[in-house]
Amino acid sequence: MLRPREQEVLLTPAEVAALFRVDPKTVTRWAKAGKLTAIRTLGGHRRYRQSEVQSLLKNVPGNSLPPAVPSSSQPISNPTPSDEAR
């Protein structure tokens, strides 16, 4: 009987783009150019291996800044004027 393979973490184009601070379309272009390997889901969407993305990120010259946090994970704390009146 075969052992199940260790599952690898896959990233979406938007997650990869946030790490490199580029547009998700740029990540797709990198995959088409062979700089990054894209895995296709059953629905045809692209996913990228986290290990490959991290090794590519280490090789980026001048990469001394920490990875960007996607804006969707930041809480919204500015109340609207109608909220303050209540």
C-alpha positions as a Markdown table, in Angstrom:
| # | Residue | x | y | z |
|---|---|---|---|---|
| 1 | Met | 0.0 | 0.0 | 0.0 |
| 2 | Leu | 1.3 | 3.5 | -0.9 |
| 3 | Arg | 1.8 | 6.1 | 1.8 |
| 4 | Pro | -0.1 | 9.3 | 1.2 |
| 5 | Arg | 2.1 | 12.1 | 0.0 |
| 6 | Glu | 2.7 | 15.1 | 2.3 |
| 7 | Gln | 0.3 | 17.8 | 1.1 |
| 8 | Glu | 2.1 | 20.9 | -0.1 |
| 9 | Val | 0.7 | 24.4 | 0.7 |
| 10 | Leu | -0.6 | 26.1 | -2.5 |
| 11 | Leu | -1.0 | 29.8 | -2.9 |
| 12 | Thr | -3.4 | 31.8 | -5.1 |
| 13 | Pro | -2.1 | 34.3 | -7.6 |
| 14 | Ala | -3.3 | 37.1 | -5.3 |
| 15 | Glu | -1.4 | 35.7 | -2.4 |
| 16 | Val | 1.8 | 35.4 | -4.4 |
| 17 | Ala | 1.3 | 38.9 | -5.8 |
| 18 | Ala | 1.0 | 40.3 | -2.3 |
| 19 | Leu | 4.3 | 38.7 | -1.3 |
| 20 | Phe | 6.2 | 40.2 | -4.2 |
| 21 | Arg | 4.1 | 43.5 | -4.2 |
| 22 | Val | 3.1 | 43.0 | -7.8 |
| 23 | Asp | -0.3 | 42.7 | -9.7 |
| 24 | Pro | -1.7 | 39.1 | -9.8 |
| 25 | Lys | -1.6 | 39.3 | -13.6 |
| 26 | Thr | 2.2 | 39.7 | -13.3 |
| 27 | Val | 2.4 | 36.4 | -11.4 |
| 28 | Thr | 0.4 | 34.7 | -14.3 |
| 29 | Arg | 2.9 | 36.2 | -16.8 |
| 30 | Trp | 5.8 | 34.8 | -14.7 |
| 31 | Ala | 4.2 | 31.3 | -14.9 |
| 32 | Lys | 3.8 | 31.6 | -18.6 |
| 33 | Ala | 7.4 | 32.7 | -19.0 |
| 34 | Gly | 8.5 | 29.6 | -16.9 |
| 35 | Lys | 9.8 | 31.6 | -13.9 |
| 36 | Leu | 7.2 | 30.0 | -11.7 |
| 37 | Thr | 5.4 | 26.7 | -11.9 |
| 38 | Ala | 1.6 | 26.9 | -12.0 |
| 39 | Ile | -0.6 | 24.0 | -10.9 |
| 40 | Arg | -4.1 | 24.0 | -12.3 |
| 41 | Thr | -7.1 | 23.2 | -10.1 |
| 42 | Leu | -10.0 | 21.1 | -11.5 |
| 43 | Gly | -11.8 | 24.4 | -12.2 |
| 44 | Gly | -8.8 | 25.7 | -14.2 |
| 45 | His | -7.5 | 28.2 | -11.6 |
| 46 | Arg | -3.8 | 28.6 | -11.0 |
| 47 | Arg | -2.1 | 27.7 | -7.8 |
| 48 | Tyr | 1.6 | 28.0 | -6.9 |
| 49 | Arg | 3.7 | 25.9 | -4.5 |
| 50 | Gln | 4.6 | 27.9 | -1.4 |
| 51 | Ser | 8.1 | 26.3 | -1.2 |
| 52 | Glu | 8.9 | 27.4 | -4.8 |
| 53 | Val | 7.5 | 30.9 | -4.1 |
| 54 | Gln | 9.6 | 31.3 | -0.9 |
| 55 | Ser | 12.8 | 30.2 | -2.7 |
| 56 | Leu | 12.1 | 32.6 | -5.5 |
| 57 | Leu | 11.4 | 35.4 | -2.9 |
| 58 | Lys | 14.8 | 34.7 | -1.3 |
| 59 | Asn | 16.5 | 35.3 | -4.6 |
| 60 | Val | 14.9 | 38.7 | -5.2 |
| 61 | Pro | 17.6 | 41.4 | -5.0 |
| 62 | Gly | 17.0 | 44.1 | -2.4 |
| 63 | Asn | 14.3 | 42.1 | -0.7 |
| 64 | Ser | 14.8 | 43.4 | 2.8 |
| 65 | Leu | 11.2 | 44.4 | 3.5 |
| 66 | Pro | 8.8 | 41.9 | 5.2 |
| 67 | Pro | 6.1 | 40.3 | 3.1 |
| 68 | Ala | 3.1 | 42.4 | 2.4 |
| 69 | Val | -0.1 | 41.5 | 4.3 |
| 70 | Pro | -3.1 | 41.2 | 2.0 |
| 71 | Ser | -5.6 | 44.0 | 2.6 |
| 72 | Ser | -8.4 | 41.6 | 3.1 |
| 73 | Ser | -6.9 | 40.4 | 6.4 |
| 74 | Gln | -6.7 | 43.9 | 7.9 |
| 75 | Pro | -9.6 | 44.9 | 10.1 |
| 76 | Ile | -11.6 | 48.0 | 9.2 |
| 77 | Ser | -11.7 | 50.3 | 12.2 |
| 78 | Asn | -13.0 | 53.6 | 10.7 |
| 79 | Pro | -16.7 | 54.1 | 11.8 |
| 80 | Thr | -19.0 | 55.9 | 9.4 |
| 81 | Pro | -20.6 | 59.1 | 10.6 |
| 82 | Ser | -24.0 | 57.4 | 10.9 |
| 83 | Asp | -22.5 | 54.8 | 13.3 |
| 84 | Glu | -21.1 | 57.6 | 15.6 |
| 85 | Ala | -24.5 | 59.3 | 15.9 |
| 86 | Arg | -26.2 | 56.1 | 17.3 |
